[in-house]
Amino acid sequence: MKIIFMGTPEFSVPSLKALTDNKFNVCAVVTQPDKPVGRGGKILNSPVKNFALENNIPVFQFEKISKEGIETLKKLSPDIMITVAFGQILSTEILNIPPLGIINVHASLLPKYRGAAPIQWAIIKGENITGITIMKTEKGLDTGDILLTKTTKINPEETSGELAKRLSLLGAETLIEYLTNINKFIPKKQDEQTASYFPMLRKTDGEINWSLSATQINNLIRGVNPWPGAYTYYDNQILKIWKAAVVTDNAYKDKIEGEVLISDSKRGLFVKCGSNLLEILELQAINGKKMSAKAYLNGKHIPVGTVLTSQL
């Protein structure tokens, strides 16, 4: 079986590695073009490109694969193509190239959480179960027939970064199970009635709305960690919140949402939410380092009664 693998971020690497470890014939890798990263604008390879080069797999990169890549892919004559967080939409002409079609490893239990950020949104929306779906790729966005699914629990304190690492390994395992029993699985249409779609995250999605419940805010903090990070405003500057805990306490109903109720280097930092309280455990001031809230309060003072705001 001749395979073309398409993927870009770190999430994709375990699936590619699993293919090579299990002696599948990966004839080529397609990944997004190299892009500048960080303040210095240094050009870096994608994680998938690095793995492919280290393992002597030919690499192809196209700004727009559906315009530039068709002839190259046809000449490679793959039996099947596999996408894992590739990052571009494939045209009908590309979809028709491999006789066994194109399959995608998607990090949700489809038809829920279609789109480019299923891991983050599942946590933000308070899900406690997610998983991996192997699906047939078609023209629509994550709308193809389901071939195989695997479920896993979302741990109560798990961030999207931590969950992504687990799902990348589960995705690799599920992909190999499918490929080694490719004729066993019967395609199943997705139920459009239960489908949901969520967009790619933006930086502004990390802004905390203190009128939400402490649970909802904590889910946001977990879901946008590591990117873009949850944030609020204190003293006209961004204050990032990296870790928190929900405290069930309705004794502060007369307080303002976002109001600092406890601010002490020994007791910690507690904030009023739409319902219940949020204990801030780890934070980061502008141009500062991540640190525990108690350590932060050793050197900085956030007065009780201060109201953290949603926007400047």
C-alpha positions in Angstrom: 0.0 0.0 0.0 1.6 3.3 -1.2 0.8 6.2 1.2 1.1 10.0 1.0 0.9 11.5 4.4 -0.3 15.1 4.9 0.2 16.8 8.2 1.9 19.8 9.8 2.0 20.3 13.6 3.4 18.2 16.5 0.0 16.5 16.8 0.5 14.8 13.4 4.0 13.3 14.1 2.9 10.2 16.2 0.7 9.1 13.3 3.5 9.5 10.8 5.9 7.7 13.1 3.4 4.9 13.7 3.2 4.4 9.9 7.0 4.1 9.6 7.3 2.0 12.7 4.8 -0.5 11.3 6.6 -0.6 7.9 3.9 1.1 5.9 5.2 2.5 2.6 5.1 6.3 3.0 6.2 7.4 -0.4 5.9 11.2 0.4 5.0 13.7 3.0 3.1 16.9 2.3 3.2 19.7 4.9 2.5 23.4 5.1 5.2 25.8 3.8 7.9 26.9 6.3 6.8 30.0 8.2 8.6 32.7 10.4 8.2 32.0 14.1 8.6 34.3 17.1 9.7 37.9 17.4 12.8 37.3 15.4 10.9 35.9 12.4 13.2 32.8 12.2 12.0 30.4 9.5 11.4 27.0 11.0 10.3 23.6 9.5 7.1 22.1 10.6 7.4 19.1 13.1 6.2 16.8 10.3 8.8 18.1 7.9 11.6 17.5 10.5 10.5 14.0 11.1 10.3 13.2 7.4 13.7 14.6 6.7 15.2 12.6 9.6 13.7 9.5 8.1 14.6 10.2 4.4 11.0 10.6 3.3 10.5 13.0 0.4 8.8 16.3 1.4 6.5 18.5 -0.7 5.2 21.9 0.3 2.5 23.9 -1.5 1.1 27.3 -0.7 -2.2 26.1 -2.3 -2.2 22.4 -2.8 -5.3 22.3 -4.9 -3.7 24.6 -7.5 0.0 23.6 -7.3 0.1 20.0 -6.1 -2.3 18.1 -8.3 0.2 16.9 -10.9 2.9 16.1 -8.3 0.4 13.9 -6.4 -0.8 12.2 -9.5 2.8 11.3 -10.5 3.4 9.7 -7.0 0.4 7.3 -7.7 -0.6 6.7 -4.1 -3.0 4.0 -3.2 -4.3 6.1 -0.2 -3.6 9.5 1.3 -3.8 10.3 5.0 -4.4 13.7 6.5 -3.7 14.6 10.2 -4.1 18.3 11.0 -2.7 19.2 7.5 -4.2 22.7 7.4 -5.5 23.1 3.8 -8.8 22.2 2.0 -8.4 19.5 -0.7 -10.2 19.9 -4.0 -12.3 17.2 -5.6 -9.6 16.5 -8.1 -7.1 15.7 -5.3 -9.7 13.7 -3.5 -10.1 11.5 -6.6 -6.4 10.7 -7.0 -5.9 7.7 -4.7 -8.1 4.6 -5.5 -8.6 3.9 -1.8 -9.5 7.5 -1.1 -8.3 9.9 1.5 -8.8 9.4 5.2 -8.5 11.9 8.0 -7.6 11.5 11.7 -9.8 14.0 13.5 -9.5 14.8 17.2 -13.2 14.6 18.2 -16.1 12.2 18.2 -17.7 13.4 15.0 -20.1 14.8 14.1 -19.5 16.9 17.2 -16.7 19.5 17.1 -16.0 19.7 13.4 -13.4 22.3 12.6 -9.8 23.2 13.2 -9.8 23.4 17.0 -11.8 20.4 18.3 -9.6 19.7 21.3 -9.7 23.2 22.7 -13.4 23.7 22.1 -14.4 20.4 23.7 -12.7 21.5 26.9 -14.0 25.1 26.8 -17.6 23.7 26.4 -17.2 21.5 29.4 -17.1 18.0 27.7 -15.8 15.2 29.8 -15.5 12.7 27.0 -13.8 13.1 23.6 -11.9 10.9 21.2 -10.5 10.2 17.7 -12.5 9.7 14.5 -11.0 8.1 11.4 -13.2 9.4 8.6 -13.3 9.5 4.8 -12.3 12.9 3.5 -14.8 14.6 1.3 -15.4 18.2 0.0 -17.3 19.3 3.1 -15.5 20.3 6.3 -15.2 17.1 8.5 -18.4 15.8 7.0 -17.2 12.5 5.5 -18.3 9.0 6.5 -17.0 7.7 9.8 -14.8 4.6 9.6 -13.6 4.1 13.2 -13.8 5.9 16.5 -12.1 5.6 19.9 -13.2 7.5 23.0 -11.3 8.8 26.0 -12.2 10.7 29.1 -11.1 14.3 29.6 -9.4 14.6 32.9 -10.9 17.4 35.2 -7.7 19.5 35.3 -6.4 18.6 31.8 -5.4 21.5 29.5 -5.8 21.4 25.7 -2.1 21.0 25.3 -2.0 17.9 27.6 -5.1 16.4 25.9 -3.6 17.0 22.5 -0.6 14.9 23.4 -2.8 12.0 24.5 -5.1 12.3 21.5 -2.1 12.4 19.1 -1.0 9.0 20.4 -4.6 7.6 20.4 -4.9 8.9 16.8 -1.8 7.1 15.8 -3.0 3.8 17.4 -6.4 4.1 15.8 -5.0 4.9 12.4 -2.9 1.7 12.5 -5.8 -0.4 13.6 -7.8 0.9 10.6 -5.1 0.4 8.1 -4.3 -3.2 9.2 -8.0 -4.1 8.9 -9.0 -1.7 6.1 -11.7 -4.0 4.7 -13.3 -4.7 8.0 -14.8 -1.2 8.6 -18.1 -0.2 7.1 -18.5 3.6 6.4 -21.2 5.2 8.4 -22.9 8.5 7.5 -22.6 11.3 10.0 -25.8 12.5 11.7 -26.3 16.1 10.6 -28.9 16.6 13.4 -26.2 16.3 16.1 -23.4 17.9 14.2 -21.6 21.0 15.6 -18.8 23.2 14.1 -16.4 25.4 16.0 -13.9 27.9 14.4 -10.2 28.2 14.7 -9.2 29.9 18.0 -8.3 33.6 17.9 -6.3 35.5 20.5 -9.4 37.3 21.7 -11.0 33.9 22.6 -8.8 33.9 25.7 -10.4 36.9 27.2 -12.2 36.1 30.5 -15.8 37.2 31.1 -16.2 37.3 34.8 -20.0 37.1 34.6 -19.7 33.5 33.6 -19.7 30.8 36.2 -16.4 29.8 37.9 -16.7 26.4 36.1 -17.1 28.0 32.7 -14.1 30.3 33.3 -12.0 27.4 34.5 -12.9 25.4 31.4 -11.8 28.4 29.3 -8.5 28.7 31.1 -7.8 25.0 30.5 -9.1 25.1 26.9 -6.9 28.0 25.7 -3.7 26.6 27.4 -1.2 26.8 25.8 -2.6 29.1 23.1 -3.8 31.8 23.2 -3.9 31.7 27.0 -6.7 33.1 29.2 -6.3 36.7 30.3 -7.9 39.5 32.2 -7.0 43.1 32.8 -5.4 44.5 36.0 -4.1 48.0 36.4 -4.6 48.6 32.7 -2.4 45.7 31.7 -3.0 42.1 30.6 -2.7 39.5 33.3 -2.7 35.9 32.0 -4.3 33.1 34.0 -2.7 29.7 33.4 -4.2 27.6 36.1 -7.2 27.9 38.5 -9.6 26.0 40.6 -13.4 26.3 41.2 -14.4 27.1 44.8 -18.1 26.5 45.6 -19.1 29.5 47.8 -22.2 31.6 47.5 -21.4 33.9 50.5 -20.3 36.7 48.3 -23.5 37.3 46.3 -23.3 41.1 46.9 -19.8 41.4 45.4 -19.1 42.5 41.8 -18.2 39.9 39.2 -14.4 40.0 38.8 -13.8 41.4 42.3 -10.8 40.2 44.2 -12.1 38.8 47.5 -8.9 37.3 48.9 -5.4 38.4 48.0 -2.7 37.0 50.3 0.6 35.3 49.7 -0.3 32.6 52.2 -4.1 32.2 51.5 -4.0 32.8 47.7 -5.9 34.8 45.2 -9.7 34.4 44.9 -12.1 36.2 42.5 -15.9 36.5 42.4 -17.5 35.0 39.3 -21.1 34.9 37.9 -21.5 32.0 40.3 -19.0 30.7 42.8 -15.4 31.7 43.1 -12.2 31.1 41.2 -9.0 30.5 42.9 -6.2 31.7 40.7 -3.3 29.2 41.0 -0.9 30.3 38.3 -0.6 33.6 36.5 1.7 35.7 34.4 2.1 39.5 34.3 3.0 41.3 31.1 6.7 40.7 30.3 6.9 38.5 33.4 7.3 34.8 34.0 4.6 32.2 34.8 4.4 31.7 38.6 2.1 30.6 41.3 -0.3 33.3 42.5 1.1 33.0 46.0 4.6 33.7 44.7 3.3 36.6 42.7 1.7 38.1 45.7 4.9 37.9 47.6 6.3 40.7 45.4 3.2 42.4 44.0 0.0 43.7 45.7 -3.4 43.2 44.3 -5.7 44.9 46.8 -8.9 43.2 48.0 -11.8 44.9 46.3 -9.9 45.4 43.0 -12.2 44.5 40.0 -10.5 42.5 37.2 -12.0 43.6 34.0 -12.9 41.8 30.7 -11.5 44.6 28.5 -9.7 47.9 28.8 
